Amino acid sequence: MIETANNELWVVYLMKMREMPNGMPAVIEQHEWEKLESVVPGRHTLLRDRIASEAEADQFARNPSTLTPN
């Protein structure tokens, strides 16, 4: 996968919330996901990581067929 010039990679995950038992898709930078996962490991479900752009990550997160964990 091609990384951006400043090496930002993106992640899509399902954010677990009491109000939404199936979770809500969220997009964050890869390094933020790693920090989140180190603080609360396993709380949220990673759907896809190492995405080259925020636009690609947003598109992935908005597609209902992609929102099921592998």
N, C-alpha and C positions, 0 to 999 in steps of 0.2 A: 504494500500500500504506500502511496506517495504521501509524505508528510509535508505540511505547509512550511513556508520559509522560516517561520519562527518556531517550528516544531510543535505547534499546538495540535493535539489530537483530541477527539471528542468521544463521548460515551452516551448511550441511551440506556436508561434503566427504568424499572417500574418502582416508583416511590410508594411505599406502603403507607396508607393513611386510614385512620379509623372510619372516616366518612366514605371512603371508597375501598371496599374490601378487595377488589381486584387490582388495585393500584392505579396510579396515574403516571403516564410516561413523562420522563424528565430528561433534559439534555444538559450535560455539564462537561467541562474540560477533563481530560484523562487524569491529570494530576489532582483535580478536586475529587474525582471518584476514588482514587487511591487513598486520599486522606479520609474521606467519608467511610470507606470500607475498613480502614484501620481503627476508626473510632467506634463504629457500630457494625462489626462484621456480620454479614448474612442478613441484615435487616431488610435490605432492598434487593431486587432481582436485576442483575445485569442482563440486558438484552443484546447489546452489541458494543464492542469497544474498538479502539484504534481507528476511528472514522476520521478521514482527512480534513473535513470542513464542517463548520457549524451548520451550513445550509444542508449538507447531505444528512447530518444527524437529525435536523429538524424534519426533513422529508421522511426519513425512516420512522421517527417518532409519531408522525401524523398518519401513518398507514396502519389501519387496524389489523391487517393480516400479519404484520411483523411484530405485534405486541404479545406474542406468546413465547415464553422462554423455551430454549432448546432442551 
